[in-house]
Every structure is written in C-alpha cells, then in structure tokens.
Amino acid sequence: MLPLFDRREPDAAELSRLIATLNGKGWRTAHDLAWLGWNDRRLRLLAAASEGRIISGQRGYCLTDQASVED
C-alpha cells in the first residue's frame, strides 16, 4: 500500500488501471476501490490527472462518459 501522503505524479499505468476498474461499474466509493492499494487522497489525485475522464463527488468516482446528466 502507498504511504498516506503519496504525492508522486500519477503515471499512465495507474490511470489506465483505475479507468479499466471503473468501466461499466457506475459510481464506486474509495472503500470499494481500496483493493487497488490506493487511499482516497491518491484516488483524488488520479481523478484530477485524468483530464476529465473521471469525476469524483459525494458518491465516489465514476467515468465521465458513463455518468448521468444529473451527475
């Protein structure tokens, strides 16, 4: 597991892994994604680095193109 304050720049492999995990799954919480080995801080950093492909909010994380208009 990564350190609590891991601030390394996300790499393409990490981002691809998160996108593949979210694909077709709708909203997933940080708790749902904990098995990937990333804490919520890291997930937020990955979402921010996704150039808009991943959105985050109270419900967790979701691929932008799979979110509803209301999301």
N, C-alpha and C positions, 0 to 999 in steps of 0.2 A: 504494500500500500504506500502511496505517496505521502510525504510529510504534509502536515496540516497547512503549511503556508507555501506550498509549491507554486512558484510564480514563473516557472520556465514557460517560454513561448510554446503554445500548443503546436505539435507537428502534424503533418498531413495524415499519418497513420492513426493517431489518436482521434482526429476529427472524422476520418473515414469510419473508424470503429463505432463512434457514437452515432453517426448518421445511419449506418447499417443496423445498429441496435434499435434505433427509433423508427426505422422504416416500417410502416404498416401497423404500428403499435399505438398510435394516438399519443395522449399525454402520459408521461412517466415521471414519477417523483424521483428525487435524488435517492431516496431509500430504495426504490425499485431498481435503480441503476448502480447501487453500491457494489454489486458483484463485479463490476468493471474495474474496481480498485480506485475509483476517483471519489473524492469528497465533494460536497456541494460547491465549495469555492472553485475547485478545478472544473467542475461541470459548467459553472457560470463563465469561467474563462474560455472554455471551449465553445460555448454558445456565442459568446461575444466575437470569437475569432472565426465563426462560421460564415461571416459576410451575409447574414440574414437568412441563412438556410435553416437555422434552429432558433426557435423562440422560447423564451422562458417566462414564467409567471407564477402566480399562486398555485396553479395546478401542476407545475413541474416544467418539463421540457417536451417539445413537440417539433416535428419538422414543419416549417412554414407552409410548404405546399400541401400538407395534409391537415392543416388546421382549418377550422370553420371560419367564416367571415366574422362571427362574433368574437372569436379568439383574438 
